[in-house]
Amino acid sequence: MQTLTRWLILAAGVVVLGGPAMASDAPAVPRGVSARVMTQLSGVKPPPGTRLVGGTRIAFSATVTYVAPEDKGTVMVIVQDQSGEPVTTPQPLPVSTRTGKVTFRVIIPVPEDATALTIFTPVMFKGRPSQGAIGHVSYPVVPGPAP
């Protein structure tokens, strides 16, 4: 979690740089989650739990449904290995409504020595992470073929 916090601080700097705008729709708020801030993932490819092969590249895509306290912010896409180390630079997805959906697709190099990867999708406002649910999916990583 400490590394995720470190990435959220780094991501705050990336938010200033901006990124592509995406379409927007109103989501349903899951029971037990504050309507103030939340994210959830759907349409995740490859499906969560799919075994990834170390030393390869994989295309991840998903739709992030969010509820936010402000009209302008960013959903971040953060990828970490089993130790919480970053695998890629955080990807910002700007949002301009309080509720909606953004879709992302990123190509991730799967580290040869990784045993797991996790993708997190926190919502950022005014350069800081908001309190609330953070969407995430995890994948086991198996060793690639010997050279």
C-alpha positions as a Markdown table, in Angstrom:
| # | Residue | x | y | z |
|---|---|---|---|---|
| 1 | Met | 0.0 | 0.0 | 0.0 |
| 2 | Gln | 2.9 | 2.3 | 0.7 |
| 3 | Thr | 4.1 | 1.9 | -2.9 |
| 4 | Leu | 0.5 | 2.7 | -4.2 |
| 5 | Thr | 0.6 | 5.9 | -2.1 |
| 6 | Arg | 4.0 | 6.7 | -3.6 |
| 7 | Trp | 2.5 | 6.2 | -7.1 |
| 8 | Leu | -0.5 | 8.3 | -6.3 |
| 9 | Ile | 1.8 | 11.1 | -5.4 |
| 10 | Leu | 3.7 | 10.6 | -8.7 |
| 11 | Ala | 0.5 | 10.3 | -10.6 |
| 12 | Ala | -0.6 | 13.7 | -9.2 |
| 13 | Gly | 2.3 | 15.2 | -11.2 |
| 14 | Val | 1.2 | 13.2 | -14.3 |
| 15 | Val | -2.3 | 14.5 | -14.0 |
| 16 | Val | -1.1 | 18.0 | -14.8 |
| 17 | Leu | 0.1 | 16.8 | -18.2 |
| 18 | Gly | -3.5 | 15.6 | -19.2 |
| 19 | Gly | -4.5 | 12.9 | -21.6 |
| 20 | Pro | -7.3 | 11.8 | -24.0 |
| 21 | Ala | -10.9 | 12.5 | -23.1 |
| 22 | Met | -13.4 | 9.6 | -23.1 |
| 23 | Ala | -17.1 | 9.1 | -23.2 |
| 24 | Ser | -19.4 | 9.4 | -20.2 |
| 25 | Asp | -22.4 | 7.6 | -18.8 |
| 26 | Ala | -24.0 | 7.5 | -15.3 |
| 27 | Pro | -23.1 | 4.4 | -13.2 |
| 28 | Ala | -24.9 | 2.6 | -10.5 |
| 29 | Val | -23.3 | 2.9 | -7.0 |
| 30 | Pro | -22.6 | -0.5 | -5.4 |
| 31 | Arg | -24.3 | -1.2 | -2.0 |
| 32 | Gly | -22.0 | -0.3 | 0.9 |
| 33 | Val | -19.9 | 2.2 | -1.2 |
| 34 | Ser | -20.1 | 5.9 | -0.6 |
| 35 | Ala | -21.7 | 7.7 | -3.5 |
| 36 | Arg | -19.1 | 10.4 | -3.0 |
| 37 | Val | -16.2 | 8.6 | -4.7 |
| 38 | Met | -15.9 | 5.2 | -6.3 |
| 39 | Thr | -14.5 | 3.3 | -9.2 |
| 40 | Gln | -15.2 | -0.1 | -10.5 |
| 41 | Leu | -13.9 | -2.1 | -13.5 |
| 42 | Ser | -15.9 | -3.9 | -16.1 |
| 43 | Gly | -15.1 | -5.5 | -19.5 |
| 44 | Val | -11.6 | -6.3 | -18.3 |
| 45 | Lys | -9.4 | -8.0 | -20.9 |
| 46 | Pro | -7.7 | -10.3 | -20.3 |
| 47 | Pro | -10.2 | -11.5 | -17.6 |
| 48 | Pro | -8.9 | -11.2 | -14.0 |
| 49 | Gly | -6.9 | -14.2 | -12.9 |
| 50 | Thr | -5.7 | -15.0 | -16.4 |
| 51 | Arg | -2.1 | -16.3 | -16.2 |
| 52 | Leu | 0.4 | -13.9 | -17.8 |
| 53 | Val | 3.8 | -15.0 | -19.1 |
| 54 | Gly | 6.9 | -13.3 | -17.8 |
| 55 | Gly | 9.0 | -11.6 | -20.5 |
| 56 | Thr | 6.0 | -10.9 | -22.8 |
| 57 | Arg | 3.8 | -7.9 | -23.5 |
| 58 | Ile | 0.1 | -7.9 | -22.9 |
| 59 | Ala | -2.7 | -5.6 | -23.9 |
| 60 | Phe | -5.0 | -4.7 | -21.0 |
| 61 | Ser | -8.3 | -3.0 | -21.5 |
| 62 | Ala | -11.3 | -2.2 | -19.3 |
| 63 | Thr | -14.0 | 0.3 | -18.7 |
| 64 | Val | -13.8 | 2.3 | -15.4 |
| 65 | Thr | -17.2 | 3.4 | -14.0 |
| 66 | Tyr | -16.8 | 6.3 | -11.6 |
| 67 | Val | -18.7 | 8.5 | -9.2 |
| 68 | Ala | -16.8 | 11.6 | -8.2 |
| 69 | Pro | -17.2 | 14.6 | -5.9 |
| 70 | Glu | -16.2 | 17.2 | -8.6 |
| 71 | Asp | -16.7 | 17.7 | -12.3 |
| 72 | Lys | -13.0 | 17.7 | -13.3 |
| 73 | Gly | -10.5 | 15.1 | -12.3 |
| 74 | Thr | -8.6 | 12.1 | -13.5 |
| 75 | Val | -8.9 | 8.3 | -13.3 |
| 76 | Met | -5.4 | 6.9 | -13.1 |
| 77 | Val | -4.4 | 3.5 | -14.4 |
| 78 | Ile | -1.5 | 2.2 | -12.2 |
| 79 | Val | 0.2 | -1.2 | -12.8 |
| 80 | Gln | 2.3 | -2.8 | -10.1 |
| 81 | Asp | 4.1 | -6.1 | -9.6 |
| 82 | Gln | 3.8 | -8.4 | -6.5 |
| 83 | Ser | 6.2 | -6.2 | -4.5 |
| 84 | Gly | 4.3 | -3.0 | -5.3 |
| 85 | Glu | 6.9 | -1.8 | -7.7 |
| 86 | Pro | 5.6 | 0.1 | -10.8 |
| 87 | Val | 5.6 | -1.7 | -14.1 |
| 88 | Thr | 4.7 | 1.3 | -16.2 |
| 89 | Thr | 4.2 | 5.1 | -15.9 |
| 90 | Pro | 0.7 | 5.8 | -14.6 |
| 91 | Gln | -1.8 | 6.6 | -17.3 |
| 92 | Pro | -4.2 | 9.5 | -16.8 |
| 93 | Leu | -7.8 | 9.4 | -18.1 |
| 94 | Pro | -9.4 | 12.9 | -17.7 |
| 95 | Val | -13.0 | 13.0 | -16.5 |
| 96 | Ser | -15.3 | 16.1 | -16.8 |
| 97 | Thr | -18.5 | 14.9 | -15.2 |
| 98 | Arg | -19.4 | 13.7 | -11.7 |
| 99 | Thr | -20.5 | 10.3 | -12.9 |
| 100 | Gly | -19.4 | 8.4 | -16.0 |
| 101 | Lys | -17.3 | 5.8 | -17.7 |
| 102 | Val | -13.8 | 5.9 | -19.3 |
| 103 | Thr | -12.3 | 3.1 | -21.3 |
| 104 | Phe | -8.6 | 2.4 | -21.4 |
| 105 | Arg | -6.2 | 0.2 | -23.3 |
| 106 | Val | -2.5 | -0.1 | -22.4 |
| 107 | Ile | 0.3 | -2.4 | -23.5 |
| 108 | Ile | 2.2 | -3.7 | -20.5 |
| 109 | Pro | 5.6 | -5.4 | -20.5 |
| 110 | Val | 5.3 | -8.3 | -18.1 |
| 111 | Pro | 8.5 | -8.4 | -16.1 |
| 112 | Glu | 10.4 | -11.7 | -16.4 |
| 113 | Asp | 10.8 | -12.0 | -12.6 |
| 114 | Ala | 7.2 | -11.0 | -11.7 |
| 115 | Thr | 4.9 | -13.5 | -10.0 |
| 116 | Ala | 1.8 | -11.2 | -10.1 |
| 117 | Leu | 0.6 | -7.9 | -11.6 |
| 118 | Thr | -2.2 | -5.7 | -10.2 |
| 119 | Ile | -3.9 | -2.8 | -12.0 |
| 120 | Phe | -5.4 | 0.0 | -9.8 |
| 121 | Thr | -7.8 | 2.7 | -10.9 |
| 122 | Pro | -7.9 | 5.5 | -8.3 |
| 123 | Val | -9.8 | 8.8 | -8.9 |
| 124 | Met | -7.7 | 12.0 | -8.6 |
| 125 | Phe | -9.0 | 15.5 | -8.0 |
| 126 | Lys | -6.9 | 18.7 | -7.7 |
| 127 | Gly | -3.8 | 16.5 | -7.9 |
| 128 | Arg | -4.7 | 14.3 | -4.9 |
| 129 | Pro | -6.3 | 10.9 | -4.6 |
| 130 | Ser | -9.9 | 11.0 | -3.4 |
| 131 | Gln | -11.1 | 8.9 | -0.5 |
| 132 | Gly | -13.2 | 6.0 | -1.7 |
| 133 | Ala | -13.1 | 2.7 | -3.4 |
| 134 | Ile | -10.2 | 2.0 | -5.8 |
| 135 | Gly | -11.0 | -0.4 | -8.6 |
| 136 | His | -8.3 | -3.2 | -9.1 |
| 137 | Val | -7.7 | -6.5 | -10.8 |
| 138 | Ser | -4.9 | -9.0 | -10.3 |
| 139 | Tyr | -3.1 | -11.5 | -12.5 |
| 140 | Pro | -0.7 | -14.3 | -11.6 |
| 141 | Val | 2.5 | -14.4 | -13.7 |
| 142 | Val | 4.2 | -17.6 | -14.7 |
| 143 | Pro | 7.8 | -17.9 | -16.0 |
| 144 | Gly | 8.4 | -17.6 | -19.7 |
| 145 | Pro | 10.2 | -20.2 | -21.8 |
| 146 | Ala | 13.9 | -20.5 | -21.1 |
| 147 | Pro | 16.1 | -18.8 | -23.7 |
